[in-house]
Amino acid sequence: MFQTKQLSEEQKATIHQWAEDGATMADIQRLINETWEIRITYMDTRFLILDLGITLKQELKEEPKKEEPADATLDENFRSVQVDRDAIVIPGMLYSGKVVFSDGARAMWYVDETGRLGLDPDSPDYHPTPEDIAVFQNELKKLLR
């Protein structure tokens, strides 16, 4: 396991600069390997970023506007996450269900036998916002109690 104390102050400052320049977590992992030949896992990179107190900039990607069906009436103020539990659980899972995020994107969720939470969105490149993830996790806790 990689530890922050393995880096010099110069290296730490360089990582801070990469983050300021807009590097993503994966970029930082790659740059550490390429620059200093230090092999580090993605998870260790996450811990390193946290240990160094770095806040990564998130690029705002403009998503194509989805066409709504003519009969859909979406309230512009409707910003919630809806979580449902399946009556019949997916085989091999402890729990499963569906979620609709605040932007209308849908996904299937499940908790496997080891207690790991998984999310399978309808759209392969969909990534919910951190706010939606937080609301989803809270709603899921309430639902499973």
KAHU-V608145 format. One record per residue. N is the residue number from 1. RES is the residue in one small letter. BURIAL is b if it has 9 or more other C-alpha atoms within 8 Angstrom, else e. D_CENTER is the distance of its C-alpha to the mean C-alpha in Angstrom with 1 decimal. Layout:
BEGIN
{{N	RES	BURIAL	D_CENTER} {N	RES	BURIAL	D_CENTER}}
END
This chain:
BEGIN
{{1	m	e	22.3} {2	f	e	22.1} {3	q	e	23.1} {4	t	e	23.1} {5	k	e	26.9} {6	q	e	27.4} {7	l	e	26.8} {8	s	e	29.6} {9	e	e	29.4} {10	e	e	29.8} {11	q	e	26.8} {12	k	b	24.7} {13	a	e	26.0} {14	t	e	25.2} {15	i	b	21.5} {16	h	b	21.6} {17	q	e	23.3} {18	w	b	20.9} {19	a	b	18.1} {20	e	b	20.6} {21	d	e	21.3} {22	g	b	17.8} {23	a	b	16.6} {24	t	b	13.0} {25	m	b	11.9} {26	a	e	13.3} {27	d	e	16.3} {28	i	b	17.1} {29	q	b	17.0} {30	r	e	19.3} {31	l	b	21.5} {32	i	b	22.1} {33	n	b	23.3} {34	e	e	25.4} {35	t	e	26.9} {36	w	e	27.7} {37	e	e	27.4} {38	i	e	25.1} {39	r	e	23.0} {40	i	b	19.8} {41	t	e	16.8} {42	y	b	13.2} {43	m	e	12.8} {44	d	b	16.0} {45	t	b	14.9} {46	r	b	12.0} {47	f	e	14.9} {48	l	b	17.3} {49	i	b	15.4} {50	l	e	15.3} {51	d	e	18.9} {52	l	e	20.0} {53	g	e	18.6} {54	i	b	17.0} {55	t	e	14.8} {56	l	b	13.3} {57	k	b	14.2} {58	q	e	11.8} {59	e	e	13.9} {60	l	e	14.5} {61	k	e	15.0} {62	e	e	17.6} {63	e	e	16.9} {64	p	e	20.1} {65	k	e	21.6} {66	k	e	21.8} {67	e	e	25.3} {68	e	e	25.8} {69	p	e	28.6} {70	a	e	31.8} {71	d	e	31.9} {72	a	e	28.3} {73	t	e	28.7} {74	l	e	25.5} {75	d	e	26.0} {76	e	e	24.5} {77	n	e	23.9} {78	f	e	22.0} {79	r	e	18.5} {80	s	e	17.5} {81	v	b	15.3} {82	q	b	17.7} {83	v	b	17.2} {84	d	e	20.1} {85	r	b	21.1} {86	d	b	23.1} {87	a	e	26.8} {88	i	e	26.9} {89	v	b	24.1} {90	i	e	22.9} {91	p	e	25.2} {92	g	e	23.9} {93	m	b	21.3} {94	l	b	22.0} {95	y	b	20.3} {96	s	b	18.9} {97	g	b	18.6} {98	k	b	17.2} {99	v	b	15.0} {100	v	b	15.7} {101	f	b	13.3} {102	s	b	15.1} {103	d	e	15.5} {104	g	e	17.1} {105	a	b	14.6} {106	r	b	15.1} {107	a	b	13.5} {108	m	b	15.0} {109	w	b	13.7} {110	y	b	15.6} {111	v	b	16.4} {112	d	b	18.3} {113	e	e	21.4} {114	t	e	19.9} {115	g	e	17.8} {116	r	e	14.4} {117	l	e	12.1} {118	g	e	11.1} {119	l	e	10.0} {120	d	e	12.2} {121	p	b	12.1} {122	d	b	15.6} {123	s	e	14.8} {124	p	e	13.6} {125	d	e	11.9} {126	y	e	10.2} {127	h	e	6.6} {128	p	e	6.9} {129	t	e	7.4} {130	p	e	6.5} {131	e	e	10.0} {132	d	b	9.8} {133	i	b	7.3} {134	a	e	9.9} {135	v	b	12.7} {136	f	b	11.7} {137	q	e	11.8} {138	n	e	15.0} {139	e	b	16.5} {140	l	b	15.9} {141	k	e	17.7} {142	k	e	20.5} {143	l	b	20.9} {144	l	e	21.2} {145	r	e	23.7}}
END
